Amino acid sequence: MAAVRAVWPVLDARLEAVLALIRAEVHADIGSDHAHLPIRVVQEGRAERCVVVEVNPGPLGHARASVARSGLGERMEVREGNGFDPLGAGEVDSASLTGMGAATILGVLERAGEKLPAALVLQPNDSPLPLRMWARGHGYHLTAERLAAGYWAYPVLRLERRPGLDPAYAGLPLEAALRYGPLLLRGRSPLLLDQVRRDVARLIPLAAPGRPAERELATARSALQVLEAAS
């Protein structure tokens, strides 16, 4: 009887954007839910091995079932635990954290200590500004970033541990680059252009002198200037 080929999990645009930025020998997906992302990572040869980490009992069971059905049990392992706790220092060289708020992701990163790998792919469900600021203060450079269309435009960041100042921010207004993403600004992302224009329109009636919205509007306008420079 012919072997039955494992079905590849279907990912939405958000997770497809995350998948495209993963390349590693050993990758960990933290808070994996059904483990569809790490299964695709292994199926597509983006990592030789994957460790799936899930703390909640329901998603943990889903992840174990998905990995069992995938036929990739020799190259994947599902572990119960919080954040990087179930991993050893240096065990993985890359990790992804997706579908969480930036503050939640930031908490996981700050608790990881020496277990932090050399590469991170992060997809927050809100503003990635705190993650970009964390990266600049912890020796990580922003080497790729994307926006994925969905309920809103989902940001996806790839960070790599490198020495020196991050060149991604050179020559750009810093507040705008931290808020909207230096590589997205340089690439003049159409999704980002729409977002910045909406921000400007929203902030204009709120930006009375001395209010926080006044500074936010200045940041949005400086980002718009970069995006429209070649128009």
Residue pairs with C-beta under 8 A, 6 or more apart in sequence:
6 43
6 69
6 70
6 71
6 72
8 39
8 40
8 43
9 34
9 36
9 37
9 39
9 40
9 66
10 36
11 19
11 36
11 37
11 40
12 150
13 148
13 149
13 150
13 154
14 98
14 99
14 123
14 148
14 150
14 154
14 156
15 36
15 37
15 98
15 123
16 148
17 123
17 146
17 147
17 148
17 154
17 156
18 37
18 96
18 98
18 121
18 123
18 156
19 37
19 40
19 41
19 44
19 46
20 146
21 121
21 144
21 146
21 156
21 158
22 41
22 46
22 47
22 94
22 96
22 121
23 46
23 47
23 94
24 46
24 47
24 92
24 93
24 94
24 119
25 47
25 48
25 49
25 93
26 47
26 48
26 49
26 50
26 51
26 91
26 92
26 93
26 94
27 38
27 41
27 46
27 47
27 49
27 50
27 51
27 92
27 93
27 94
27 95
27 96
28 50
28 51
28 52
28 53
28 84
28 87
28 91
28 92
28 94
28 95
28 96
28 117
29 35
29 37
29 38
29 41
29 50
29 51
29 52
29 53
29 95
29 96
29 98
30 53
30 83
30 84
30 95
30 96
30 97
30 108
31 53
31 54
31 55
31 59
31 97
31 98
31 99
31 100
31 108
32 38
32 52
32 53
32 54
32 59
32 63
32 78
33 54
33 59
33 62
33 63
33 99
34 59
34 62
34 63
34 66
35 52
35 54
35 62
35 63
35 64
35 66
35 67
35 76
35 78
36 66
37 96
37 98
38 47
38 50
38 52
38 76
39 50
39 66
39 67
39 70
39 72
39 76
40 46
41 47
41 50
42 48
42 49
42 50
42 70
42 72
42 75
42 76
43 70
43 72
47 94
48 75
49 75
49 76
49 77
50 75
50 76
50 77
51 76
51 77
51 79
51 86
51 87
51 91
51 92
52 63
52 67
52 76
52 77
52 78
52 79
53 79
53 80
53 81
53 83
53 84
53 86
53 87
54 60
54 63
54 78
54 79
54 80
55 80
55 81
55 82
55 83
60 78
60 80
63 78
64 78
67 73
67 76
67 78
70 76
79 86
79 87
80 86
83 108
83 111
83 112
84 95
84 108
84 111
84 112
84 113
84 115
84 116
87 115
88 115
89 114
89 115
91 115
92 117
93 117
93 118
93 119
94 117
94 118
94 119
94 120
94 121
95 116
95 117
95 119
95 120
95 121
96 120
96 121
96 122
96 123
97 105
97 108
97 109
97 120
97 121
97 122
97 123
98 121
98 122
98 123
99 123
99 125
100 108
100 124
100 125
101 124
101 125
101 126
102 124
102 125
102 126
102 127
102 128
102 129
102 130
102 131
103 130
105 122
105 124
105 131
106 130
106 131
106 134
109 116
109 120
109 134
109 138
110 134
116 161
118 160
118 161
119 158
119 159
119 160
119 161
120 140
120 157
120 158
120 159
120 160
121 156
121 157
121 158
121 159
122 128
122 131
122 156
122 157
122 159
123 148
123 154
123 155
123 156
123 157
124 131
124 155
125 154
127 179
128 155
128 157
128 181
129 178
129 179
131 157
131 159
132 142
132 157
132 177
132 178
132 181
133 178
134 140
135 141
135 142
135 157
135 159
135 166
136 166
136 169
139 161
139 162
139 163
140 159
140 160
140 161
140 162
140 166
141 159
141 160
141 161
141 162
141 166
141 167
141 168
142 157
142 158
142 159
142 166
142 168
142 169
142 181
142 182
142 183
143 158
143 159
143 160
143 168
144 157
144 158
144 183
145 155
145 156
145 157
145 158
145 181
145 183
145 184
146 155
146 156
146 184
147 153
147 154
147 155
147 156
147 184
147 189
147 191
147 192
147 195
148 154
148 156
149 191
153 191
153 192
153 194
153 195
155 181
155 184
157 181
168 177
168 182
168 183
169 177
169 178
169 182
172 182
172 185
172 186
172 226
173 219
173 222
173 223
173 226
175 215
175 218
175 219
175 222
176 185
176 219
176 220
176 222
176 223
176 226
177 185
179 219
179 220
179 223
180 192
180 195
180 196
180 223
181 192
184 192
185 192
185 223
185 226
185 227
186 226
188 227
188 230
192 223
192 227
193 224
193 227
193 228
196 220
196 223
196 224
196 227
197 224
199 216
199 220
200 217
200 220
200 221
200 224
203 213
203 216
203 217
203 220
204 217
206 213
206 217
207 213
207 214
207 216
207 217
208 214
